[in-house]
Amino acid sequence: MILDHVEAIIDQLIAEIDFPQASELFSKLSGGKRLRARLILSIAPSHPDAPLLGAIVELIHAASLLHDDVIDEAMTRRGTPSVNATHGSKMAIMLGDILYSKAFSSLTSFDPLIARSIAESVTKLSVGEMMDVTMGEAFNSNRESYLKMLYLKTATLIESCAYCAALLEEKNPSSYAVYGKNLGLAFQIVDDILDITSNSVMLGKPALNDFVEGKTTLPYIDLYDELSKEDKEKLISFHGRSLDADEKEWLFSSMEKYGVIEKSYSYAQALCDEAILALPDENALRAIITTVIRRSY
């Protein structure tokens, strides 16, 4: 498979850390979809450094998720207990730090333009994480603020992956960056939608978890824009707490009434269309973004 080489390099990088406890904890993490590595290998399939870059970025992504689970106090990740649930927040943070530092030390072997792009995207990712925490303190009805946070927290690293892979292959990096940015935004918006429409088994986490955790994702912002003043206040009162059956029913029926899920999905689809338009001849990238928009978990 195309990702086998990446997985082998990841194993090698972890082994080089030479700390059995870190290796053991890392082995418990689910690899996930490896979207970032797949993207790099699709853009630069024959470049000898592409698998290493993919492995580095996947270590960065894993580190960010470890820290994210601590911040969110998440007990599961992709259907399995999180490291902070099984070994505590301190261990999760330290493992994340180990993965970040190993990734950055490995990144120094690349052209400075590539190393700088990835490093700057991780700074943006951290800023986006801080924005997410701050915005979770109250109901957020500002669509632009949410999309900015989404870009920083999720899309910027994917944008950088596409940009750097294009540099490796001596393709036009700006066009690939547009694709990567839109792919990242669409990916997270579909996640927003699935948190509402999918069940807990498919998601690997409780359904409606985002809103309970205080995250006002795009469907809730779209719903807020449609509601009366009284119903706006009702929606705000649901923010950041567990909902009973009647409250969930009101939420679902209101979203259905105003076509909120369709509106959010249409925005994600428009992002995908723009990404494909930027690279009309890249069939492999068209396939990746089509999979993202059609996925059910």
DRENNU-493829 format. One record per residue (C-alpha): x, y, z; residue number from 1. Coordinates in nm, 2 decimals. Example, Ala and Ser with C-alpha at 12.3 -4.5 7.8 and 13.67 -1.06 7.14 Angstrom:
DRENNU-493829
<rec px="1.23" py="-0.45" pz="0.78" i="1"/>
<rec px="1.37" py="-0.11" pz="0.71" i="2"/>
***
This chain:
DRENNU-493829
<rec px="0.00" py="0.00" pz="0.00" i="1"/>
<rec px="0.11" py="0.36" pz="-0.06" i="2"/>
<rec px="0.13" py="0.43" pz="0.31" i="3"/>
<rec px="0.33" py="0.13" pz="0.41" i="4"/>
<rec px="0.66" py="0.32" pz="0.37" i="5"/>
<rec px="0.53" py="0.60" pz="0.58" i="6"/>
<rec px="0.43" py="0.36" pz="0.86" i="7"/>
<rec px="0.77" py="0.20" pz="0.85" i="8"/>
<rec px="0.94" py="0.54" pz="0.88" i="9"/>
<rec px="0.71" py="0.64" pz="1.17" i="10"/>
<rec px="0.81" py="0.32" pz="1.35" i="11"/>
<rec px="1.18" py="0.40" pz="1.28" i="12"/>
<rec px="1.15" py="0.75" pz="1.42" i="13"/>
<rec px="0.98" py="0.63" pz="1.73" i="14"/>
<rec px="1.25" py="0.36" pz="1.78" i="15"/>
<rec px="1.52" py="0.63" pz="1.75" i="16"/>
<rec px="1.37" py="0.81" pz="2.05" i="17"/>
<rec px="1.51" py="0.51" pz="2.24" i="18"/>
<rec px="1.26" py="0.53" pz="2.53" i="19"/>
<rec px="1.05" py="0.21" pz="2.57" i="20"/>
<rec px="0.77" py="0.39" pz="2.76" i="21"/>
<rec px="0.72" py="0.64" pz="2.49" i="22"/>
<rec px="0.72" py="0.36" pz="2.23" i="23"/>
<rec px="0.47" py="0.16" pz="2.43" i="24"/>
<rec px="0.23" py="0.46" pz="2.47" i="25"/>
<rec px="0.27" py="0.55" pz="2.10" i="26"/>
<rec px="0.17" py="0.20" pz="2.00" i="27"/>
<rec px="-0.16" py="0.24" pz="2.17" i="28"/>
<rec px="-0.25" py="0.54" pz="1.94" i="29"/>
<rec px="-0.48" py="0.48" pz="1.65" i="30"/>
<rec px="-0.32" py="0.58" pz="1.32" i="31"/>
<rec px="-0.64" py="0.73" pz="1.19" i="32"/>
<rec px="-0.69" py="0.82" pz="0.82" i="33"/>
<rec px="-0.33" py="0.94" pz="0.76" i="34"/>
<rec px="-0.49" py="1.22" pz="0.55" i="35"/>
<rec px="-0.18" py="1.44" pz="0.56" i="36"/>
<rec px="0.06" py="1.17" pz="0.46" i="37"/>
<rec px="-0.17" py="1.05" pz="0.18" i="38"/>
<rec px="-0.19" py="1.41" pz="0.05" i="39"/>
<rec px="0.19" py="1.45" pz="0.04" i="40"/>
<rec px="0.23" py="1.11" pz="-0.14" i="41"/>
<rec px="-0.04" py="1.19" pz="-0.39" i="42"/>
<rec px="0.13" py="1.52" pz="-0.48" i="43"/>
<rec px="0.49" py="1.39" pz="-0.48" i="44"/>
<rec px="0.45" py="1.01" pz="-0.54" i="45"/>
<rec px="0.79" py="0.95" pz="-0.67" i="46"/>
<rec px="1.00" py="1.19" pz="-0.46" i="47"/>
<rec px="1.23" py="1.00" pz="-0.23" i="48"/>
<rec px="1.18" py="1.24" pz="0.06" i="49"/>
<rec px="0.80" py="1.24" pz="0.05" i="50"/>
<rec px="0.75" py="0.94" pz="0.28" i="51"/>
<rec px="0.97" py="1.09" pz="0.55" i="52"/>
<rec px="0.78" py="1.42" pz="0.52" i="53"/>
<rec px="0.46" py="1.23" pz="0.55" i="54"/>
<rec px="0.58" py="1.05" pz="0.86" i="55"/>
<rec px="0.70" py="1.38" pz="1.02" i="56"/>
<rec px="0.36" py="1.55" pz="0.97" i="57"/>
<rec px="0.18" py="1.25" pz="1.11" i="58"/>
<rec px="0.39" py="1.27" pz="1.43" i="59"/>
<rec px="0.30" py="1.64" pz="1.45" i="60"/>
<rec px="-0.07" py="1.56" pz="1.40" i="61"/>
<rec px="-0.06" py="1.28" pz="1.67" i="62"/>
<rec px="0.11" py="1.52" pz="1.91" i="63"/>
<rec px="-0.16" py="1.79" pz="1.86" i="64"/>
<rec px="-0.43" py="1.53" pz="1.92" i="65"/>
<rec px="-0.27" py="1.42" pz="2.25" i="66"/>
<rec px="-0.27" py="1.78" pz="2.37" i="67"/>
<rec px="-0.62" py="1.84" pz="2.23" i="68"/>
<rec px="-0.75" py="1.54" pz="2.43" i="69"/>
<rec px="-0.60" py="1.68" pz="2.75" i="70"/>
<rec px="-0.75" py="2.03" pz="2.69" i="71"/>
<rec px="-1.09" py="1.88" pz="2.61" i="72"/>
<rec px="-1.06" py="1.61" pz="2.89" i="73"/>
<rec px="-1.16" py="1.36" pz="2.62" i="74"/>
<rec px="-1.18" py="1.00" pz="2.74" i="75"/>
<rec px="-1.18" py="0.84" pz="2.40" i="76"/>
<rec px="-1.00" py="0.90" pz="2.07" i="77"/>
<rec px="-1.12" py="0.72" pz="1.76" i="78"/>
<rec px="-1.32" py="0.47" pz="1.96" i="79"/>
<rec px="-1.05" py="0.38" pz="2.20" i="80"/>
<rec px="-0.95" py="0.52" pz="2.54" i="81"/>
<rec px="-0.73" py="0.83" pz="2.51" i="82"/>
<rec px="-0.38" py="0.83" pz="2.67" i="83"/>
<rec px="-0.49" py="1.09" pz="2.92" i="84"/>
<rec px="-0.77" py="0.86" pz="3.02" i="85"/>
<rec px="-0.55" py="0.56" pz="3.07" i="86"/>
<rec px="-0.22" py="0.71" pz="3.18" i="87"/>
<rec px="-0.31" py="1.06" pz="3.29" i="88"/>
<rec px="-0.28" py="1.41" pz="3.14" i="89"/>
<rec px="0.09" py="1.45" pz="3.24" i="90"/>
<rec px="0.19" py="1.14" pz="3.04" i="91"/>
<rec px="-0.03" py="1.26" pz="2.74" i="92"/>
<rec px="0.13" py="1.60" pz="2.74" i="93"/>
<rec px="0.49" py="1.46" pz="2.77" i="94"/>
<rec px="0.43" py="1.21" pz="2.49" i="95"/>
<rec px="0.30" py="1.49" pz="2.27" i="96"/>
<rec px="0.61" py="1.70" pz="2.35" i="97"/>
<rec px="0.83" py="1.40" pz="2.26" i="98"/>
<rec px="0.65" py="1.36" pz="1.92" i="99"/>
<rec px="0.67" py="1.73" pz="1.84" i="100"/>
<rec px="1.04" py="1.75" pz="1.92" i="101"/>
<rec px="1.12" py="1.43" pz="1.73" i="102"/>
<rec px="0.93" py="1.56" pz="1.43" i="103"/>
<rec px="1.10" py="1.90" pz="1.43" i="104"/>
<rec px="1.45" py="1.75" pz="1.47" i="105"/>
<rec px="1.37" py="1.52" pz="1.17" i="106"/>
<rec px="1.24" py="1.82" pz="0.97" i="107"/>
<rec px="1.58" py="1.99" pz="0.98" i="108"/>
<rec px="1.70" py="1.76" pz="0.70" i="109"/>
<rec px="1.46" py="1.93" pz="0.46" i="110"/>
<rec px="1.50" py="2.25" pz="0.25" i="111"/>
<rec px="1.46" py="2.55" pz="0.48" i="112"/>
<rec px="1.15" py="2.66" pz="0.28" i="113"/>
<rec px="0.98" py="2.33" pz="0.37" i="114"/>
<rec px="1.10" py="2.32" pz="0.73" i="115"/>
<rec px="0.98" py="2.68" pz="0.78" i="116"/>
<rec px="0.64" py="2.62" pz="0.63" i="117"/>
<rec px="0.57" py="2.32" pz="0.85" i="118"/>
<rec px="0.70" py="2.49" pz="1.16" i="119"/>
<rec px="0.50" py="2.80" pz="1.10" i="120"/>
<rec px="0.18" py="2.59" pz="1.05" i="121"/>
<rec px="0.23" py="2.43" pz="1.39" i="122"/>
<rec px="0.26" py="2.77" pz="1.55" i="123"/>
<rec px="-0.07" py="2.86" pz="1.38" i="124"/>
<rec px="-0.22" py="2.53" pz="1.49" i="125"/>
<rec px="-0.14" py="2.62" pz="1.85" i="126"/>
<rec px="-0.29" py="2.96" pz="1.82" i="127"/>
<rec px="-0.60" py="2.80" pz="1.67" i="128"/>
<rec px="-0.62" py="2.56" pz="1.97" i="129"/>
<rec px="-0.60" py="2.86" pz="2.21" i="130"/>
<rec px="-0.87" py="3.04" pz="2.01" i="131"/>
<rec px="-1.09" py="2.72" pz="2.03" i="132"/>
<rec px="-1.05" py="2.71" pz="2.41" i="133"/>
<rec px="-1.13" py="3.09" pz="2.45" i="134"/>
<rec px="-1.43" py="3.07" pz="2.21" i="135"/>
<rec px="-1.57" py="2.77" pz="2.41" i="136"/>
<rec px="-1.62" py="3.00" pz="2.71" i="137"/>
<rec px="-1.95" py="3.13" pz="2.57" i="138"/>
<rec px="-2.18" py="3.06" pz="2.27" i="139"/>
<rec px="-2.01" py="3.20" pz="1.96" i="140"/>
<rec px="-2.24" py="3.33" pz="1.69" i="141"/>
<rec px="-1.96" py="3.49" pz="1.47" i="142"/>
<rec px="-1.92" py="3.27" pz="1.16" i="143"/>
<rec px="-1.60" py="3.44" pz="1.05" i="144"/>
<rec px="-1.43" py="3.40" pz="1.38" i="145"/>
<rec px="-1.52" py="3.03" pz="1.38" i="146"/>
<rec px="-1.39" py="2.98" pz="1.03" i="147"/>
<rec px="-1.06" py="3.16" pz="1.12" i="148"/>
<rec px="-1.02" py="2.94" pz="1.42" i="149"/>
<rec px="-1.09" py="2.63" pz="1.20" i="150"/>
<rec px="-0.83" py="2.74" pz="0.95" i="151"/>
<rec px="-0.56" py="2.78" pz="1.22" i="152"/>
<rec px="-0.64" py="2.47" pz="1.42" i="153"/>
<rec px="-0.70" py="2.22" pz="1.13" i="154"/>
<rec px="-0.65" py="2.36" pz="0.78" i="155"/>
<rec px="-0.32" py="2.53" pz="0.81" i="156"/>
<rec px="-0.12" py="2.21" pz="0.86" i="157"/>
<rec px="-0.30" py="2.04" pz="0.57" i="158"/>
<rec px="-0.24" py="2.35" pz="0.36" i="159"/>
<rec px="0.13" py="2.33" pz="0.44" i="160"/>
<rec px="0.15" py="1.96" pz="0.35" i="161"/>
<rec px="0.02" py="2.04" pz="0.00" i="162"/>
<rec px="0.25" py="2.34" pz="-0.04" i="163"/>
<rec px="0.56" py="2.15" pz="0.07" i="164"/>
<rec px="0.48" py="1.84" pz="-0.14" i="165"/>
<rec px="0.45" py="2.07" pz="-0.44" i="166"/>
<rec px="0.79" py="2.22" pz="-0.36" i="167"/>
<rec px="0.94" py="1.87" pz="-0.35" i="168"/>
<rec px="0.79" py="1.79" pz="-0.69" i="169"/>
<rec px="0.87" py="2.14" pz="-0.83" i="170"/>
<rec px="0.50" py="2.21" pz="-0.90" i="171"/>
<rec px="0.31" py="2.54" pz="-0.84" i="172"/>
<rec px="0.30" py="2.56" pz="-0.46" i="173"/>
<rec px="0.04" py="2.83" pz="-0.44" i="174"/>
<rec px="-0.23" py="2.63" pz="-0.63" i="175"/>
<rec px="-0.16" py="2.33" pz="-0.41" i="176"/>
<rec px="-0.18" py="2.54" pz="-0.10" i="177"/>
<rec px="-0.53" py="2.66" pz="-0.20" i="178"/>
<rec px="-0.63" py="2.29" pz="-0.24" i="179"/>
<rec px="-0.48" py="2.20" pz="0.10" i="180"/>
<rec px="-0.65" py="2.49" pz="0.28" i="181"/>
<rec px="-0.99" py="2.41" pz="0.14" i="182"/>
<rec px="-0.94" py="2.03" pz="0.20" i="183"/>
<rec px="-0.87" py="2.11" pz="0.57" i="184"/>
<rec px="-1.16" py="2.34" pz="0.61" i="185"/>
<rec px="-1.40" py="2.10" pz="0.44" i="186"/>
<rec px="-1.27" py="1.81" pz="0.64" i="187"/>
<rec px="-1.34" py="1.98" pz="0.97" i="188"/>
<rec px="-1.68" py="2.11" pz="0.87" i="189"/>
<rec px="-1.79" py="1.76" pz="0.77" i="190"/>
<rec px="-1.67" py="1.66" pz="1.12" i="191"/>
<rec px="-1.89" py="1.93" pz="1.26" i="192"/>
<rec px="-2.19" py="1.79" pz="1.08" i="193"/>
<rec px="-2.11" py="1.42" pz="1.17" i="194"/>
<rec px="-2.10" py="1.51" pz="1.54" i="195"/>
<rec px="-2.47" py="1.59" pz="1.50" i="196"/>
<rec px="-2.59" py="1.34" pz="1.24" i="197"/>
<rec px="-2.39" py="1.02" pz="1.33" i="198"/>
<rec px="-2.42" py="0.79" pz="1.62" i="199"/>
<rec px="-2.16" py="0.73" pz="1.90" i="200"/>
<rec px="-2.04" py="0.40" pz="1.76" i="201"/>
<rec px="-1.96" py="0.55" pz="1.41" i="202"/>
<rec px="-1.79" py="0.86" pz="1.56" i="203"/>
<rec px="-1.58" py="0.69" pz="1.82" i="204"/>
<rec px="-1.70" py="0.95" pz="2.07" i="205"/>
<rec px="-2.04" py="1.06" pz="2.22" i="206"/>
<rec px="-2.27" py="1.22" pz="1.96" i="207"/>
<rec px="-2.34" py="1.59" pz="2.01" i="208"/>
<rec px="-2.01" py="1.60" pz="2.20" i="209"/>
<rec px="-1.89" py="1.92" pz="2.04" i="210"/>
<rec px="-2.17" py="2.14" pz="2.18" i="211"/>
<rec px="-2.16" py="1.97" pz="2.52" i="212"/>
<rec px="-1.79" py="2.06" pz="2.54" i="213"/>
<rec px="-1.87" py="2.42" pz="2.46" i="214"/>
<rec px="-1.77" py="2.42" pz="2.09" i="215"/>
<rec px="-2.01" py="2.63" pz="1.88" i="216"/>
<rec px="-1.95" py="2.46" pz="1.54" i="217"/>
<rec px="-2.08" py="2.58" pz="1.20" i="218"/>
<rec px="-2.43" py="2.40" pz="1.21" i="219"/>
<rec px="-2.51" py="2.57" pz="1.54" i="220"/>
<rec px="-2.40" py="2.91" pz="1.41" i="221"/>
<rec px="-2.61" py="2.86" pz="1.10" i="222"/>
<rec px="-2.90" py="2.76" pz="1.32" i="223"/>
<rec px="-2.86" py="3.07" pz="1.54" i="224"/>
<rec px="-2.88" py="3.29" pz="1.23" i="225"/>
<rec px="-3.22" py="3.15" pz="1.15" i="226"/>
<rec px="-3.39" py="3.16" pz="1.49" i="227"/>
<rec px="-3.62" py="3.41" pz="1.65" i="228"/>
<rec px="-3.49" py="3.61" pz="1.95" i="229"/>
<rec px="-3.66" py="3.38" pz="2.19" i="230"/>
<rec px="-3.52" py="3.07" pz="2.03" i="231"/>
<rec px="-3.18" py="3.22" pz="2.00" i="232"/>
<rec px="-3.18" py="3.25" pz="2.38" i="233"/>
<rec px="-3.30" py="2.89" pz="2.41" i="234"/>
<rec px="-3.01" py="2.77" pz="2.19" i="235"/>
<rec px="-2.76" py="2.97" pz="2.40" i="236"/>
<rec px="-2.89" py="2.81" pz="2.72" i="237"/>
<rec px="-2.81" py="2.47" pz="2.58" i="238"/>
<rec px="-2.44" py="2.56" pz="2.52" i="239"/>
<rec px="-2.18" py="2.37" pz="2.72" i="240"/>
<rec px="-2.40" py="2.12" pz="2.90" i="241"/>
<rec px="-2.56" py="1.78" pz="2.86" i="242"/>
<rec px="-2.90" py="1.78" pz="2.70" i="243"/>
<rec px="-3.20" py="1.58" pz="2.79" i="244"/>
<rec px="-3.42" py="1.40" pz="2.53" i="245"/>
<rec px="-3.66" py="1.69" pz="2.48" i="246"/>
<rec px="-3.38" py="1.94" pz="2.44" i="247"/>
<rec px="-3.21" py="1.72" pz="2.18" i="248"/>
<rec px="-3.54" py="1.67" pz="2.00" i="249"/>
<rec px="-3.59" py="2.05" pz="1.98" i="250"/>
<rec px="-3.23" py="2.09" pz="1.85" i="251"/>
<rec px="-3.27" py="1.83" pz="1.58" i="252"/>
<rec px="-3.62" py="1.95" pz="1.47" i="253"/>
<rec px="-3.50" py="2.31" pz="1.45" i="254"/>
<rec px="-3.20" py="2.21" pz="1.24" i="255"/>
<rec px="-3.43" py="2.01" pz="1.01" i="256"/>
<rec px="-3.68" py="2.30" pz="0.99" i="257"/>
<rec px="-3.42" py="2.55" pz="0.87" i="258"/>
<rec px="-3.22" py="2.31" pz="0.66" i="259"/>
<rec px="-2.91" py="2.38" pz="0.87" i="260"/>
<rec px="-2.72" py="2.06" pz="0.80" i="261"/>
<rec px="-2.77" py="2.11" pz="0.42" i="262"/>
<rec px="-2.65" py="2.47" pz="0.45" i="263"/>
<rec px="-2.33" py="2.37" pz="0.63" i="264"/>
<rec px="-2.27" py="2.08" pz="0.40" i="265"/>
<rec px="-2.32" py="2.31" pz="0.09" i="266"/>
<rec px="-2.05" py="2.53" pz="0.23" i="267"/>
<rec px="-1.81" py="2.24" pz="0.26" i="268"/>
<rec px="-1.90" py="2.13" pz="-0.09" i="269"/>
<rec px="-1.83" py="2.48" pz="-0.22" i="270"/>
<rec px="-1.48" py="2.46" pz="-0.06" i="271"/>
<rec px="-1.43" py="2.12" pz="-0.23" i="272"/>
<rec px="-1.53" py="2.26" pz="-0.57" i="273"/>
<rec px="-1.29" py="2.55" pz="-0.53" i="274"/>
<rec px="-1.01" py="2.31" pz="-0.44" i="275"/>
<rec px="-1.08" py="2.10" pz="-0.75" i="276"/>
<rec px="-1.09" py="2.41" pz="-0.97" i="277"/>
<rec px="-0.74" py="2.51" pz="-0.84" i="278"/>
<rec px="-0.60" py="2.17" pz="-0.96" i="279"/>
<rec px="-0.84" py="2.04" pz="-1.23" i="280"/>
<rec px="-0.60" py="1.78" pz="-1.37" i="281"/>
<rec px="-0.51" py="1.61" pz="-1.04" i="282"/>
<rec px="-0.74" py="1.31" pz="-1.04" i="283"/>
<rec px="-0.58" py="1.16" pz="-0.72" i="284"/>
<rec px="-0.65" py="1.48" pz="-0.53" i="285"/>
<rec px="-1.00" py="1.50" pz="-0.67" i="286"/>
<rec px="-1.05" py="1.15" pz="-0.52" i="287"/>
<rec px="-0.92" py="1.25" pz="-0.18" i="288"/>
<rec px="-1.15" py="1.55" pz="-0.14" i="289"/>
<rec px="-1.44" py="1.35" pz="-0.28" i="290"/>
<rec px="-1.38" py="1.09" pz="-0.01" i="291"/>
<rec px="-1.37" py="1.37" pz="0.26" i="292"/>
<rec px="-1.70" py="1.52" pz="0.16" i="293"/>
<rec px="-1.88" py="1.19" pz="0.13" i="294"/>
<rec px="-1.75" py="1.02" pz="0.44" i="295"/>
<rec px="-1.98" py="0.90" pz="0.72" i="296"/>
<rec px="-1.73" py="0.89" pz="1.01" i="297"/>
***
